Every structure is written in structure tokens, then in C-alpha cells.
Amino acid sequence: MIRFNGTYFDGKSSLPRRVSVFFDGVFLHVEGSNLPEAYKVALKDCVISPPLGKTNRSVKFPDGAVCETDDLASIRKLEEYTGVNRTWRFVDFLESHWKAVALCAICLILFVVAFTRFGIPFLAKEAASRIPPEVMQSMSKDALKFLDTQFLKPSHLSQEKRLEITRLFRETSREMDPKTGYTLEFRKGKGLGANAFALPSGIIVVTDELVALSRNDREIAGVLAHEITHVKKNHAMRHLLQSTGVFFLVSVLVGDVASITSVASTLPTLLVESGYSREFEREADKEAGLYLIRKGWGTKPYRDMLDRLTKSHPGTPELSMLSTHPETEQRIKALQELEASARKR
């Protein structure tokens, strides 16, 4: 049995009356020497005010009468019995326990950081894998048209040189990813200079300036292997999706193709302005390095090419091959360590 004292107002006048209230499991019994008569009312028909710090609580009766009390423990027992005000009791708990509030804030911050670091990339990877191939092809063609208009010009390479690099490209793509149909495009770099980049459907673009900067086919093979990895791992789409936000990712995951096409126009700008993330660049470098090691060439051709590319574009963040994430020195060092590790095996 729950019992508490309180102040009773009949709802018809402002006259307070001291009363005693007890609960028998079904009814609330209100008794007082200055009440006309004792009466009872079913607890389920009463309204218990929500908790607010250490302020008095009240029980409102069906006839409009109210009983206020400072016996907060008894009122909490009534709430637990009926199951009302659960949310408000939690809010009251937070208000009364600042350490709990601080802990919740820390947990929220950690959740946001963890979700940004791991959750969004995971969702982007899943979403990118569900995009239909025909959508990827359409996006890539449109992106290439935009790049041709804004950043590139027709290639001036000789037919003989194109055939030579095309044969190298076919061999590299066949050995690295035989399941994907790749296409090699040659362009003059215009303002982009020596460069190479990949579009989601498997279109790889190489500029005349990059070909001129290379000293042998092995260096070009390293660049091609790097870009093929970007396609194989779906880096362009994952990078694009990661930049669009959670709600867009969810819409793609549930098959909303219209949402995909709505941001397709941002792909060329995204590649030109920011390149890929550190994670994607490391992954592409590693795969390119491993490919060259399997060929028996080592990573030096690719390292030399990276070094020359950086010197040809001082202080300029561009497309995937020249992304400043991570810095070229770090990328070269990672390739050296990769080769050293492979030799020990």
C-alpha cells in the first residue's frame, strides 16, 4: 500500500485542505478531517503531473479536484505501478544527474564521430554496389562530355603511340580486373596538364602531357593500374555518395535511381576539385604497386612517375593521380615499404 500526505483543492474554491491519501492497488482513498466526506477514485482515471526537478507533484481527479504533495517518492511509486510518465521520468533523471547528462553528451559525440568515420563509408560502399550499370555508364559519358567542354582538348598523340599504350592498357586491365569492360580515352590536358583519371563505368582518361612525361611503358602501366583500381573498387561513386549525406545514401540503398541522377552532374567537379580521399588513394597505390611487383618490375617506375607528376604541378591539387591526399612523399614511402615487405616473403 502506498500512502502520502498532501494538500487538496476541490476545484470549486481556492480553499486548501490537508488530506491523507492511500492507494489500495486499485483505488486512491482521500481522507481529511476538514473534508465533507472521505471518497475514493480509481487510479486509472486520475492524471499524475510529470516530474520537474524537486517541485511538488499533483494528482488530478476526474471531478476536477487536485491533490498536491511533496512526497515525490510515493508519486514515483504510483507512476511505476501505472506505467505513466516514463519519458518524463527519464528527462527528470537527466536533469537531476548532471554526470549522466555529460556521459550522454560524450556518447553522442563518439557516435557522431564513429558514424562519420565508419558508418557513412559503409553505407556509401553498399549504395554504390547497388547502382545499375546503365546508370553508371550514363553518368560517366555525361561526366566526360563536361570535362571535354571545360578542362580537356582532343589528343595530339600519334596513332602509333595510341596503339602502343592501348595494348599496354588492355593487358593491364585484363590482368587486374577481367570482369569489367574498360575503355581508354586520350585527351590533351589543357589546364590540367599531365594527368589521368577514371570514371565509374570503366572509362580511363590519359592526357598527352602524362604520356610525354613518362620515360617508359612501366611508368604508364603503374598509372593505369592505379586508375583501374579506382574503377574496380568503385571509388568514384563511393566518394560521390559519401559527400551527399545520410538521407541521400538511404534513398539510394532503397533503389531511388532518380536520386542518383540528381547528383551525377557533380561528379566531374568533385574529381577535379578534391580528388579522392586518403583511404582510396592508398588503396589504389597499393594495388598498382602489387601489380608491378607481380610483373617483376618493382614499384620504382610508379614511384618515379609520381615524383615527376608532382614536380610538373607544384602546389596544385587535381584529379586522382595528383590528389594531395596523402602527400606524394608519403605515397612514395608507402610504395617502398610495400616492395620491401614483398621481398621478405
DRENPA-773567 format. One line per 10 residues: number of its first residue (from 1); their letters; for each residue x, y, z of C-alpha. Coordinates in steps of 0.25 Angstrom, whole numbers, always signed. Layout:
residues N
NUM> A> X,Y,Z | ...
This chain:
residues 345
1> MIRFNGTYFD> +0,+0,+0 | +5,+14,-4 | +1,+25,+6 | +5,+40,+6 | +0,+54,+11 | -4,+65,+2 | -12,+78,+0 | -26,+76,-6 | -33,+86,-15 | -47,+83,-19
11> GKSSLPRRVS> -47,+91,-32 | -58,+100,-27 | -51,+109,-18 | -37,+113,-14 | -38,+107,+0 | -27,+97,+3 | -29,+85,+11 | -19,+75,+18 | -22,+61,+14 | -16,+47,+15
21> VFFDGVFLHV> -16,+38,+2 | -14,+24,+1 | -14,+14,-11 | -20,+0,-9 | -16,-5,-22 | -28,+0,-30 | -34,+12,-23 | -28,+25,-17 | -34,+28,-4 | -35,+42,+1
31> EGSNLPEAYK> -37,+45,+15 | -37,+58,+23 | -43,+64,+36 | -48,+76,+29 | -53,+69,+17 | -69,+67,+16 | -67,+53,+14 | -56,+43,+10 | -56,+37,-4 | -49,+28,-13
41> VALKDCVISP> -46,+29,-28 | -39,+18,-38 | -25,+22,-40 | -26,+19,-55 | -36,+31,-56 | -26,+41,-50 | -15,+49,-56 | -2,+50,-50 | +6,+62,-53 | +20,+59,-60
51> PLGKTNRSVK> +33,+61,-51 | +40,+74,-51 | +52,+74,-43 | +49,+75,-28 | +36,+83,-30 | +23,+77,-23 | +15,+67,-31 | +0,+67,-33 | -11,+56,-35 | -23,+62,-43
61> FPDGAVCETD> -36,+55,-40 | -48,+52,-51 | -57,+63,-44 | -46,+74,-45 | -41,+73,-31 | -26,+73,-29 | -16,+68,-18 | -2,+73,-18 | +9,+67,-10 | +24,+68,-7
71> DLASIRKLEE> +25,+53,-5 | +32,+50,-18 | +36,+36,-15 | +21,+32,-13 | +17,+38,-26 | +28,+31,-33 | +23,+18,-28 | +9,+21,-33 | +15,+24,-47 | +23,+11,-47
81> YTGVNRTWRF> +10,+4,-43 | +2,+10,-55 | +14,+12,-65 | +11,+26,-68 | +21,+38,-70 | +32,+28,-74 | +39,+38,-83 | +37,+49,-73 | +43,+41,-62 | +56,+39,-71
91> VDFLESHWKA> +56,+54,-74 | +55,+57,-59 | +66,+47,-57 | +75,+54,-67 | +72,+68,-60 | +75,+62,-47 | +88,+55,-51 | +98,+65,-58 | +108,+53,-59 | +98,+45,-67
101> VALCAICLIL> +96,+57,-76 | +111,+59,-78 | +112,+44,-81 | +101,+44,-91 | +107,+56,-98 | +120,+49,-99 | +114,+37,-104 | +106,+45,-115 | +119,+52,-119 | +126,+38,-120
111> FVVAFTRFGI> +114,+32,-128 | +115,+44,-138 | +130,+42,-140 | +129,+27,-141 | +117,+28,-151 | +124,+39,-159 | +137,+30,-159 | +131,+17,-161 | +116,+17,-163 | +115,+27,-175
121> PFLAKEAASR> +127,+20,-183 | +120,+6,-181 | +107,+12,-186 | +113,+18,-198 | +120,+5,-201 | +107,-2,-200 | +99,+8,-208 | +110,+9,-219 | +109,-6,-221 | +94,-5,-224
131> IPPEVMQSMS> +95,+5,-235 | +91,-1,-248 | +102,-2,-259 | +94,+6,-269 | +93,+18,-259 | +108,+17,-257 | +110,+17,-272 | +101,+29,-274 | +108,+37,-263 | +122,+34,-268
141> KDALKFLDTQ> +118,+38,-282 | +112,+51,-277 | +124,+54,-268 | +133,+52,-279 | +125,+62,-288 | +126,+72,-277 | +141,+70,-275 | +143,+71,-290 | +136,+84,-290 | +143,+91,-278
151> FLKPSHLSQE> +156,+84,-276 | +161,+76,-288 | +164,+76,-303 | +165,+66,-314 | +178,+58,-313 | +190,+61,-322 | +197,+47,-319 | +201,+39,-332 | +193,+27,-336 | +205,+18,-333
161> KRLEITRLFR> +207,+23,-319 | +192,+22,-316 | +192,+7,-321 | +205,+4,-312 | +198,+10,-300 | +185,+3,-303 | +192,-10,-304 | +198,-8,-290 | +185,-3,-285 | +177,-16,-290
171> ETSREMDPKT> +188,-25,-284 | +188,-17,-270 | +172,-17,-269 | +171,-32,-273 | +181,-36,-263 | +176,-27,-252 | +161,-28,-254 | +156,-37,-265 | +141,-35,-261 | +140,-21,-265
181> GYTLEFRKGK> +139,-15,-279 | +150,-3,-279 | +151,+8,-289 | +163,+16,-291 | +162,+31,-295 | +173,+40,-299 | +172,+55,-297 | +181,+68,-297 | +181,+73,-283 | +179,+87,-285
191> GLGANAFALP> +179,+94,-271 | +181,+80,-265 | +194,+76,-271 | +200,+63,-268 | +189,+55,-262 | +180,+42,-263 | +166,+39,-256 | +156,+29,-256 | +140,+30,-258 | +131,+20,-251
201> SGIIVVTDEL> +127,+11,-263 | +142,+8,-266 | +146,+20,-275 | +160,+23,-273 | +166,+36,-278 | +180,+39,-280 | +186,+52,-285 | +196,+55,-295 | +205,+62,-285 | +205,+50,-276
211> VALSRNDREI> +210,+41,-287 | +221,+52,-291 | +225,+52,-276 | +227,+37,-275 | +240,+30,-279 | +235,+16,-281 | +223,+7,-282 | +225,+2,-268 | +222,+16,-262 | +210,+17,-271
221> AGVLAHEITH> +206,+3,-266 | +207,+8,-252 | +198,+20,-254 | +188,+11,-262 | +187,+1,-251 | +185,+12,-241 | +173,+17,-249 | +167,+3,-251 | +167,+0,-236 | +159,+13,-235
231> VKKNHAMRHL> +148,+7,-244 | +150,-7,-238 | +147,-2,-224 | +136,+7,-229 | +144,+19,-222 | +138,+30,-231 | +123,+26,-227 | +127,+24,-213 | +134,+37,-212 | +122,+44,-218
241> LQSTGVFFLV> +112,+37,-209 | +120,+40,-196 | +119,+55,-199 | +104,+55,-201 | +99,+52,-187 | +92,+41,-180 | +78,+43,-185 | +82,+42,-199 | +90,+30,-196 | +78,+23,-191
251> SVLVGDVASI> +70,+27,-203 | +80,+20,-212 | +80,+8,-203 | +65,+6,-205 | +66,+7,-220 | +63,+22,-223 | +70,+24,-236 | +65,+38,-238 | +73,+42,-226 | +86,+36,-233
261> TSVASTLPTL> +84,+44,-245 | +81,+57,-238 | +95,+58,-233 | +102,+52,-245 | +106,+65,-250 | +115,+68,-238 | +124,+56,-241 | +134,+64,-251 | +135,+75,-241 | +137,+66,-229
271> LVESGYSREF> +148,+59,-237 | +155,+72,-241 | +154,+80,-228 | +157,+69,-218 | +162,+57,-224 | +160,+44,-215 | +161,+42,-201 | +174,+37,-194 | +168,+24,-192 | +164,+22,-207
281> EREADKEAGL> +178,+27,-212 | +185,+18,-202 | +177,+6,-207 | +179,+10,-222 | +194,+12,-219 | +195,-2,-212 | +188,-9,-223 | +197,-3,-234 | +209,-6,-226 | +205,-20,-224
291> YLIRKGWGTK> +202,-22,-239 | +216,-16,-243 | +223,-25,-233 | +216,-37,-239 | +221,-33,-252 | +235,-33,-247 | +237,-18,-249 | +236,-14,-235 | +230,-1,-231 | +241,+9,-235
301> PYRDMLDRLT> +234,+12,-249 | +222,+17,-242 | +229,+24,-231 | +237,+31,-241 | +225,+35,-249 | +218,+40,-236 | +230,+49,-233 | +231,+55,-247 | +216,+57,-247 | +217,+65,-234
311> KSHPGTPELS> +228,+74,-239 | +221,+77,-252 | +209,+82,-244 | +215,+89,-232 | +205,+92,-221 | +193,+88,-229 | +182,+78,-224 | +176,+72,-237 | +170,+59,-242 | +172,+45,-236
321> MLSTHPETEQ> +187,+44,-240 | +191,+57,-234 | +182,+57,-222 | +189,+63,-210 | +183,+53,-200 | +192,+47,-196 | +204,+55,-199 | +213,+50,-210 | +225,+47,-201 | +216,+38,-192
331> RIKALQELEA> +211,+31,-204 | +225,+28,-209 | +229,+24,-196 | +217,+14,-195 | +221,+8,-208 | +235,+6,-204 | +231,-1,-191 | +221,-10,-199 | +232,-14,-208 | +242,-17,-196
341> SARKR> +231,-25,-190 | +228,-33,-203 | +243,-37,-204 | +243,-43,-190 | +232,-53,-193
